[in-house]
Amino acid sequence: MNPQVIIPGPDALPLPAPVFLLQFLLQLTFLLHLLAMNALLGGLLITLFARIKGDGGDDPWTSLPDAVAKVSPSLVAATVTLGVAPLLFLQTLYGQFFFTSSILMGWGWFSVVVVLIFAYYGTYLQSFRGKDLGGGQMPLLGLTVILFLWIGFMFTNNTSLMLHPEKWAAMYFADARGLHLNLTDPQLWPRYLHMVLGAVAVAGLMLLWWGRSRLARGDTSGAFMVRTGGGTFTWFTLVNIVLGLWYYMAQPAHVRKLFMGGQPLATALFGIGFVLGIVLVVLGFLLRRQGEGANPWPVSVLALAEMIVMIMMRDAVRAGSLGAHFRPETFAVQPQVLNLVIFAVLLLAGIGVLVWMVRQLYLAWER
Amino acid sequence: MNYPVWELSMGAGILMAWVSILHVFVSHFAVGGGLWLVVTEMRARRTGDDRLLDFVKSHSRFFMLLTLVFGAISGVGIWTTIGLISPHGTSALIHGYVWGWAMEWVFFFLEIGAALVYYYGWKRLDARTHLAMGWIYFIAAFMSLVIINGIVTFMLTPGGWLENHEFWTGFFNPTYWPSAVIRTFMGLAIAGMFTLMTAAGLPRDAFRTRVIRWNAAWAFGGLVVVALAAKWYGASVAVWRDEEALLGAIPILPVVAGYFKWGIIVTALLALVPLLLPKVWNRGLVAVLLLCGLLTMGAGEWTREAGRKPFVIQKYMYSTGMLASQEDVVAEQGMAASAKWISPDAMDDPVRLGRDLYRAYCQPCHTRDGYNGLQPYLAHWDEETVSGLLPRLENIRALMPPWYGTDRENAALTSYLMTMKPQTKPDWPADPDAAAQLAFDVSCGLCHTPDGFRSLRDSFGGMTADEIDEFLDEAGDVDEGMPAYTGTEKQRKALIRYLEELGQEPQPAGETAAVPADSEGRQS
């Protein structure tokens, strides 16, 4: 028997911009959010590992966490701020799906806000009071990491549940108290782990760059960062290839088919993504062999390209899963050109001011 | 209707209130406090006052920890919460105002970036650059208020937008400017309150006195402007200008508006204490001041929310998600067919149908026995009362969306509501006055007030108990909008007592002038 499928209708008000533009802004701002999120979550996971490994003295495994702790509150700020925009565009385009899945997991989704406030304060506590905490530092860091992992888990639940309208009606009529999650979905765990361990890989690469900038200033502690960061990036990318394949296998047959010739773009992305993954691992190993002086530019540019491919694949999964349920061509569109222009001008000016501000701080710090 | 409804036993409104009141207090601090920081820093630098500069510096840490973390995240929290409890409203606001939100987002990231640079720049940046960061922060935070204010006021008074659906028409709506002034100066007042808190911990000397006076001036001055702007605001809301709502069409409105009014007066008087007697100022008084400020702000926001009833976006979309423009279609096809989330079992199971209808249409605002609970009423009603009221819901003075149930739907919802009726017999007050009041509240009082909205006093003037008794027998024939009287014998006796006394007592002084020309109420 076919399950009953209920999907809210699209909003009665027209979209204030063409669908392709909103899609583009969604993907673009999501990439930025992902970069910040990877630095934060991946950075904290690496930090946690380092804390466990460090002896508390002056070995590099101990000084690394202290350095990360200093920047993590600003990384939370960046992650949240850059997360707001994609969430806005997601709700604009996919509100019918996103609001529904959010309501089904109401408390879980709401918990993100409360948990985030605690996790955020956790990073400030480590940044401002880390040294005074003594033995409490480890448990605090562990708890903070668990809280951030929880937030990510809720996001994965929501973004995967929103792709399964066929599950909603039964879930809702069984229990409307907002206690559902998407735990029975085979793609949940690979999707989540791919995100989390992907974050660790990217954070490894960022650590490598950070180490290089330290070395350039004659700070020898950078060498350890370069080594650790490079190794983390390489090994975790390797793991991510496996996870990516698991994620692919966990897709329903009709979505898998899209990536196997069913749809040229999806198939091309899958192929490029896979090859790029292998190339990144090979480059990663080469980089390690070349030592501190190696040029990380090629691997970084390719890693960024890989992230873009992954985001586009994720979008292909979404389009494939929703299929005929999502028909943007039926949406009424009434572009608000003037407002779009105002936004664009403000955005450019805003980025300019932000860059100027950070530069002032950097220059002063250099002095 | 279009979206599923999150079943929250505490009531969606309560969750919303918690999140939004806390957020609003801190977010206004984020704006006003930004100006305080930069102005006070300028003052300290100009006068070479190092202690004042240190005070600003230490306060900025508290400021950052409160506004960047709690303030910013609880703001995202409001968005999350409205998406859960009013997805249709959120979706409409996003569709109409995506570019507004996107512009706000630019100021949001600038604000956060500037706050971080300002804080981490204390030691490193030169004075001029540091002040520039402070100004950038304040301007970005203020612009964020300027934009959100447009969208929030739009929901209560969309004005010309209802005709043209044009972004800027809805944005600069009739309450835009008074609300912008209220919010700006409330921000300055809250900045004064929070800095009074930081200052209370200073060692007692001349410096402390000076700082406390300075901060108290912000708090008091801000509140005086808020009070004046609130008058202007009240006059800008058409429905309140007619005083119809304030006369009791929305019972909660005069109550919360009263809290707001008295809240401003009490908070302003409290803020006078540190201004006039800075020496007596201490941490205990700070706590009282902040609590008063928080509750006042909460009452203000609640007034605005209550004033919107029964709409999410005034005259455009009801709280249930029904569009005013859809009403004809809904009236034609019935409530179940108009709601998406009705279980297929409901087709042949009336109990299920009743439950699903309740969930889709009642639960967005009501709970069983909590906020806006139905049990306190159901305890005194029987099936006949409920089925008489259902088709007349839009007449209820709490202002509910209209109900277009078919006979089958009405019967199903009535039976479901009756399952919620408390099993034990309700307490009936022993005091005859209290009993009379209760009897009125659960019957006539649902749609009428003694003197204001659809007033009754004159109608019962000079009527005897017997005449009233007779009238109650025929109540259902008076007009279409009125159901038959179905109270128990005990309730009926108490109600007669109430109405008889009402007809005999003259109207309390001072309320005469407030009666609008058309006290018939809002049938249309």
Chai-1 contact restraints between the chains, C-beta under 6 A:
chainA,res_idxA,chainB,res_idxB,connection_type,confidence,min_distance_angstrom,max_distance_angstrom,comment,restraint_id
A,Q4,B,P344,contact,1.0,0.0,6.0,A-B,restraint_1
A,I6,B,K340,contact,1.0,0.0,6.0,A-B,restraint_2
A,P8,B,N2,contact,1.0,0.0,6.0,A-B,restraint_3
A,P8,B,Y3,contact,1.0,0.0,6.0,A-B,restraint_4
A,G9,B,N2,contact,1.0,0.0,6.0,A-B,restraint_5
A,D11,B,S91,contact,1.0,0.0,6.0,A-B,restraint_6
A,D11,B,H95,contact,1.0,0.0,6.0,A-B,restraint_7
A,L13,B,A92,contact,1.0,0.0,6.0,A-B,restraint_8
A,L13,B,H95,contact,1.0,0.0,6.0,A-B,restraint_9
A,L13,B,G96,contact,1.0,0.0,6.0,A-B,restraint_10
A,P16,B,V98,contact,1.0,0.0,6.0,A-B,restraint_11
A,S74,B,L116,contact,1.0,0.0,6.0,A-B,restraint_12
A,A77,B,I112,contact,1.0,0.0,6.0,A-B,restraint_13
A,T81,B,F109,contact,1.0,0.0,6.0,A-B,restraint_14
A,T81,B,I112,contact,1.0,0.0,6.0,A-B,restraint_15
A,V84,B,W105,contact,1.0,0.0,6.0,A-B,restraint_16
A,A85,B,W105,contact,1.0,0.0,6.0,A-B,restraint_17
A,L88,B,W101,contact,1.0,0.0,6.0,A-B,restraint_18
A,Q91,B,I94,contact,1.0,0.0,6.0,A-B,restraint_19
A,T92,B,I94,contact,1.0,0.0,6.0,A-B,restraint_20
A,T92,B,V98,contact,1.0,0.0,6.0,A-B,restraint_21
A,G95,B,S91,contact,1.0,0.0,6.0,A-B,restraint_22
A,F99,B,Y3,contact,1.0,0.0,6.0,A-B,restraint_23
A,F99,B,G83,contact,1.0,0.0,6.0,A-B,restraint_24
A,F99,B,P87,contact,1.0,0.0,6.0,A-B,restraint_25
A,S102,B,G83,contact,1.0,0.0,6.0,A-B,restraint_26
A,S102,B,L84,contact,1.0,0.0,6.0,A-B,restraint_27
A,I103,B,P4,contact,1.0,0.0,6.0,A-B,restraint_28
A,I103,B,W6,contact,1.0,0.0,6.0,A-B,restraint_29
A,I103,B,L84,contact,1.0,0.0,6.0,A-B,restraint_30
A,G106,B,W6,contact,1.0,0.0,6.0,A-B,restraint_31
A,G106,B,L84,contact,1.0,0.0,6.0,A-B,restraint_32
A,V113,B,G77,contact,1.0,0.0,6.0,A-B,restraint_33
A,V113,B,T80,contact,1.0,0.0,6.0,A-B,restraint_34
A,L116,B,I73,contact,1.0,0.0,6.0,A-B,restraint_35
A,I117,B,I73,contact,1.0,0.0,6.0,A-B,restraint_36
A,Y120,B,V69,contact,1.0,0.0,6.0,A-B,restraint_37
A,Y121,B,V69,contact,1.0,0.0,6.0,A-B,restraint_38
A,Y172,B,P4,contact,1.0,0.0,6.0,A-B,restraint_39
A,F173,B,S343,contact,1.0,0.0,6.0,A-B,restraint_40
A,A176,B,E7,contact,1.0,0.0,6.0,A-B,restraint_41
A,R177,B,E7,contact,1.0,0.0,6.0,A-B,restraint_42
A,G178,B,W6,contact,1.0,0.0,6.0,A-B,restraint_43
A,Q336,B,W99,contact,1.0,0.0,6.0,A-B,restraint_44
A,Q336,B,F167,contact,1.0,0.0,6.0,A-B,restraint_45
A,N339,B,W99,contact,1.0,0.0,6.0,A-B,restraint_46
A,N339,B,F167,contact,1.0,0.0,6.0,A-B,restraint_47
A,L340,B,W99,contact,1.0,0.0,6.0,A-B,restraint_48
A,F343,B,W99,contact,1.0,0.0,6.0,A-B,restraint_49
A,F343,B,A102,contact,1.0,0.0,6.0,A-B,restraint_50
A,F343,B,M103,contact,1.0,0.0,6.0,A-B,restraint_51
A,L346,B,M103,contact,1.0,0.0,6.0,A-B,restraint_52
A,L346,B,V106,contact,1.0,0.0,6.0,A-B,restraint_53
A,L347,B,V106,contact,1.0,0.0,6.0,A-B,restraint_54
A,G350,B,V106,contact,1.0,0.0,6.0,A-B,restraint_55
A,G350,B,L110,contact,1.0,0.0,6.0,A-B,restraint_56
A,L354,B,G113,contact,1.0,0.0,6.0,A-B,restraint_57
A,M357,B,G113,contact,1.0,0.0,6.0,A-B,restraint_58
A,M357,B,V117,contact,1.0,0.0,6.0,A-B,restraint_59
A,Q360,B,T129,contact,1.0,0.0,6.0,A-B,restraint_60
A,L361,B,V117,contact,1.0,0.0,6.0,A-B,restraint_61
A,L361,B,G121,contact,1.0,0.0,6.0,A-B,restraint_62
A,A364,B,R124,contact,1.0,0.0,6.0,A-B,restraint_63
A,A364,B,L125,contact,1.0,0.0,6.0,A-B,restraint_64
A,W365,B,R124,contact,1.0,0.0,6.0,A-B,restraint_65
